[in-house]
Amino acid sequence: KQWYQRRVRDKLEEKPQVMKCGRIGQRSAGATRPIRFSVRSTDIVYQILRKAKRLKDIEGYKTVYISPNRTREERISRQKLVKSLKEKRSDDPDSRYFIRGGEIVKAEK
């Protein structure tokens, strides 16, 4: 677990001091469990989240995702927003849609 944290931090070029770290959920065969970790300040959190999208371009890290901790209500709201986003993208493939600030934004391709 610790070596994996170090490798991801190295790839993101961030070296935050991790305060707490642990796996979420129950162990089961063939299932990957998320890792939850805490850092000292929200500034560090935002730096990590901004750089997290770089992982998809690095071989061996294409399936590693970093997302902020959300409350149950935030997760439900986000899920509805993503569903709506997917519908808009399929209805209008010539435009580019994305989520920013809790809203769906349209940008021409």
Buried (B, 14 or more C-beta within 10 A) or exposed (E): EEEEEEEBBEBBEBEBEBEEEEEEEEEEEEEEEEBEBEBEEEEBBEBBEEBBEEBEEEEEBEEBEBEEEEEEEEEEEBEEBEEEBEEBBEEEEEEEBEEEEEEBEEEEE
